Structure formats: C-alpha cells, structure tokens
Amino acid sequence: MISLNTVGKIKIFLLVLCSIPNLVYPASSAPETSPLMFIIPFVFGALGIPFLSNANSFLFQQHIETPHWNDNPLQLKWPMRLFQFAAAFFMVTGSSMIIGSALHHQVFNAFGLMALIFGIGIYLGIQLAVRWFGKEKAKGNNV
C-alpha cells in the first residue's frame, strides 16, 4: 500500500466529492450513441497526450516523467501529474455516472462510459508519453 501525503489525500477527497452528485442524482436519459462517441476520446487521450506533452517539453521546458499519486498536479513543469489527475477524474466520474444511472433509473449511461474510456485513454497516453519521450528514454539515448 502506498503512503499518502497531504496532496494525495486532497486528490482522493476531491475525486470522492466529485463522484457523489453522479451517484445521488444521475442523468436519467440515455442519448443516442455511435461507436465514434467512444473511439475518438480514447484515441485523443492515447495519442494526443504524448504529442502535446512532447511539443510542450520543447516549447516550455516541461519534464516528461512518470507521475506519482502524491505529486502536486498544479506544478506546470511536470504536465504528466495534471494528466494523471485528469485521467483519475474522468474514470471516477464516468464510473459514478454509470453506477448512479443503473441504480436509480435502470438505464445505461453512455456519457459515463465515454468519460471512463477518455480517462483510460489519458492514462494510456501518459504511459506512451513517458515511454516515447520521457526523461528515462532521453538518458538511455545519450549513453
């Protein structure tokens, strides 16, 4: 089990706080869906995050390294920390939308699934960015 510092505890508190409204009062309507509604957010998260962060690392000297949960997401020199919190936010709120809609209205919430898939795409994008453009990769190329 990881030990949490104050930042980690605040992040968990914020995620729980943001998920409560979707559990208590979820959306009752189920919009029409198409496969693109789920594919585009995943692809944007998985491929957009690595290339945006690579461009930002050249323009603004930002560091691409593996984020840890106890890191402050508001430090602008390490964008992966913010992306990690955004991925957790989308996964938690998407899951709470799906669960809340299923419990209260007995409908499947496609928007919740889209948010969940977007969070998974962002998390995959972080892993790809660190693998392709991260500080560890740059050290390996210089040796």
Beta strands, then each sheet from edge to edge (+ up, - down):
end
